[in-house]
């Protein structure tokens, strides 16, 4: 067997000697490591504490006062604002409305976005290699266009389209022979106001998440789709068995972002129904907070509402992570990493010999 002379490159690849118990020894803290941690961990952590944690703590404090916003005088009232809040029928209705938005808007938006993304990237001819439809770039631009328009403009445009007397929507429906929509008030009917608002939010956001999923699907190895195609799997089966598991992390992130947007939804709703809709059927917590703070000058009470909205948002994100974990979201990642870790352990043992 030919002898080999170790070089600097091969020596650098040698595994570090393990401590007792098979654990690798801890590296010493050098000046380079300390400065690295300070620059890339300490600075972001300091920014997070200064601009997130401290303001949130201040919000909790002001939520326990009767501060009126335009005066330095205030009294500490403890949890009275929070008690009053959950006895306020208008706030409870707003809480139910945002819960409804958080339940339906992310689900509908991501379902449509995933359908558009799959059609654009994988909806090509059934024969030959797996590819998207012809003119995919054009459809990508068209689907992304509503997201480019500012949310306030989208809300104002759709408010005009929903107009019962001169709105485009009623004009189109009436032209199709549906005379019952001649003067139908989409934003003035209790049963129709919330679905109309949801439709606008979905319409404004679906394009962005379609582009996000298109980018995620592009990263899936094409060999998986080729193998599924050879095995006779259809497009729906391929989407469920290959595409969704492969882009699971992107779906989870998108669901959290969409849930946060739905829990707020201030811009869209304020542009279309600034008064909260018929019988407060579209009122959101952010709208109620805005009215209490600037119309009634009860900034302490409004800040307490903001704290509750932040807590609801954190609970929503935690539920998404929990559901993803319970349905096996973290197991696939650990299984993918396991073979590599076993190989590294085997190489370390071989090097020690």
C-alpha positions, 0 to 999 in steps of 0.5 A: 500500500502506498504511503501518503504524506499528510499535508496541511489540507488533509490535516485540517480535515482530521476530526478533533479528538473527542473528550470522555463520553464521545463528546467533542471538546469545547473550543477555546474562546479566542479574540476572533470567536468573541468578536464574531459572537459580539458582531453577529449575535450581540448586536442583533440581540441588542437591537431586538431588546431595545426595539421589541422587548423594551417597547413591549414592556412599556406597552404593558405598563401604559396598559395599566394606567388611565393615561389620556395621551396628551398629558403627562398625568396618569394614574396606575389602575392595575388590571382594570383596563384588561377587566374592562376590556373583556366586559366590553361587548364591542371589543369581544365582537372585534376579537371574534371577527379577527379570529374569523379572519385568522381562521379563513384568510390564511387557509384560502389564500395559501390554498389558492397560492399553492394551486397557482404555483403548482399550475405554473411550475408543474402544470405543463404537458403530461408527456416529456419532462416535468415543466410548467405551463407555457408563458409561466412568466406572464402568469407569474407577473399577473398574479403578483400585480395586486400585491404591488398596489398599496393595501390602502389603494386596494381597499379604496378601489374595492370600496368603489366596486362594491358601491350599491348604486354605481359599483362595477360588481353590481353592474356586471352581475345585473348585466348577467341577468341577476337583477337581485344585485341591482342595488345590493349593498355588499358592505352594508349587509351583515351577512355579506360584509365580512365575506366581501372584506375577506375576498379583498384581503385574499385577492391582494395577498395571494399573488405574493405567496404564489410567487413565494411557493413558485420559488420554493417548488423550483428548489425541489429536485426534479428527479422526485417528480420524474420518479413519481411520473414514472410510477403513474402518480397524477398531478394531485397525488404528486402535489400532496405526496411530494410538493407539500412535504418538500415546501413545508417550511415555506408553508408554515412561514407563510401561514404565520405571516398571513395570520398576523396580517389577518389579525391586524387587517386594519388598512383593508378594513378601514379603507372599505368599512371605516365604521366597523360595518353593519352591527360591527360585523367587520370591526377589528381589534386594531380599528377598535384600538384606533377609535378608543385612542384618538376618538375617546382619548383613552390611550391607556385602555387602547394600549391594553388592547394592543397588548392583548392583540400582541398576545393573540398573535403570539398564541396564533404563531405558537399554535401553527408551530405546534400543529406543524410539530404534531403532524411530523414537521420536525421529524422529517428534518431530523431524519434527513440529518441523521444519515449525515451525522452517522457518516460523520461519526463513522469517519471520526471513529475511522480517523481515531484508529 
